[in-house]
């Protein structure tokens, strides 16, 4: 029996299974806020060149090293929407802020989310040849 793993440790390339244990695809991206321990969901690609589907966290069941099992079957997975990149977060300063404060805020990098998996990396992960990050 495998030991349960926190959602924070899920990595791209992990196998994703339906509620009956059949393989649906591979994790492409994990969305959420690790600082606030908020898990939003997964982007799951069903084939190497397929557009990933978005799986909300409510439909994620067991998580063990290298595998994520969903609480839905293949038909429900196929009906899921395509994954869209989360919007970048920006902080809007009030107009009373000094020009220097507004400029500094504008110049800072917005909150970063994990990079999307490139086509070469995705191919290597599907073939089991990609190294761990």
C-alpha positions in Angstrom: 0.0 0.0 0.0 1.3 3.5 -0.9 1.7 6.4 1.5 -0.6 9.4 0.9 1.2 12.5 -0.6 0.2 16.1 -0.1 -1.0 18.0 -3.2 2.0 20.3 -2.9 4.3 17.4 -4.0 2.3 16.5 -7.2 4.7 16.9 -10.2 4.1 17.2 -13.9 4.2 13.8 -15.6 2.5 11.9 -12.8 -0.1 9.3 -13.9 -3.8 10.3 -13.6 -6.4 7.6 -13.2 -10.2 7.5 -13.2 -12.3 6.3 -10.3 -12.1 2.8 -11.6 -8.3 2.9 -12.0 -8.0 3.3 -15.8 -5.4 5.7 -17.0 -6.7 9.1 -18.2 -3.5 11.0 -18.8 -0.6 12.8 -17.1 -0.4 15.8 -14.9 0.7 18.8 -16.8 0.3 21.5 -14.2 -0.8 21.9 -10.6 -2.8 25.1 -9.8 -3.2 26.7 -6.4 -1.4 28.9 -3.9 1.2 26.9 -2.0 1.8 29.8 0.4 -1.8 29.7 1.6 -2.1 25.9 1.2 -4.9 26.3 -1.3 -5.2 23.5 -4.0 -7.3 24.7 -7.0 -6.9 21.8 -9.4 -4.9 20.0 -12.1 -4.2 20.4 -15.8 -4.3 16.8 -17.2 -3.2 16.0 -20.8 -4.8 12.8 -22.1 -2.2 12.4 -24.9 1.2 13.8 -25.6 -0.1 16.5 -28.0 -3.6 16.9 -26.5 -4.9 20.1 -25.0 -5.0 19.5 -21.2 -8.3 19.3 -19.3 -8.9 21.2 -16.1 -9.7 18.9 -13.2 -11.0 20.9 -10.1 -9.6 19.9 -6.7 -13.0 18.6 -5.6 -12.6 15.8 -8.2 -9.2 14.7 -7.0 -9.3 11.6 -4.8 -6.2 9.7 -3.7 -2.7 11.1 -4.2 0.2 8.8 -3.9 3.8 9.1 -5.2 3.6 9.2 -9.0 -0.2 8.8 -9.3 -3.3 10.8 -8.8 -6.7 9.1 -8.7 -9.8 11.1 -9.6 -13.3 10.6 -8.1 -14.8 10.7 -11.6 -15.0 8.2 -14.5 -13.7 8.5 -18.0 -17.0 10.0 -19.4 -17.0 12.7 -16.8 -13.3 13.4 -17.5 -13.9 13.7 -21.2 -16.7 16.2 -20.5 -14.4 18.6 -18.5 -13.4 21.9 -20.0 -10.0 22.6 -21.5 -7.4 24.1 -19.1 -6.8 27.8 -19.4 -3.9 29.6 -17.8 -4.8 31.3 -14.6 -4.9 35.1 -14.7 -1.8 36.9 -13.4 -2.4 38.7 -10.2 -1.7 42.3 -9.9 -1.9 44.7 -7.0 -3.6 48.0 -7.8 -2.3 51.0 -5.8 -4.6 53.8 -4.9 -4.2 57.1 -6.7 -2.9 58.6 -3.4 0.2 56.6 -3.6 3.3 58.5 -4.6 4.6 58.2 -8.2 7.6 56.3 -6.9 5.4 53.7 -5.0 3.2 53.2 -8.1 6.3 52.8 -10.3 7.9 50.3 -8.0 4.7 48.3 -7.9 4.4 48.4 -11.6 8.0 47.2 -12.1 7.7 44.2 -9.8 7.1 40.8 -11.2 3.5 39.6 -10.7 2.9 36.5 -8.6 4.4 33.6 -10.5 2.7 30.4 -11.2 4.4 27.2 -12.3 5.6 27.3 -15.9 3.6 25.4 -18.5 5.3 22.2 -19.7 7.0 22.6 -23.0 6.4 20.1 -25.9 9.9 18.5 -25.5 9.5 18.1 -21.7 6.0 16.7 -22.2 7.3 14.1 -24.7 10.0 13.1 -22.4 7.6 12.8 -19.5 5.2 10.6 -21.5 8.1 8.4 -22.5 9.3 8.2 -18.9 12.7 9.9 -19.7 12.4 13.3 -18.0 14.4 13.9 -14.9 12.9 15.1 -11.7 12.8 18.9 -11.1 
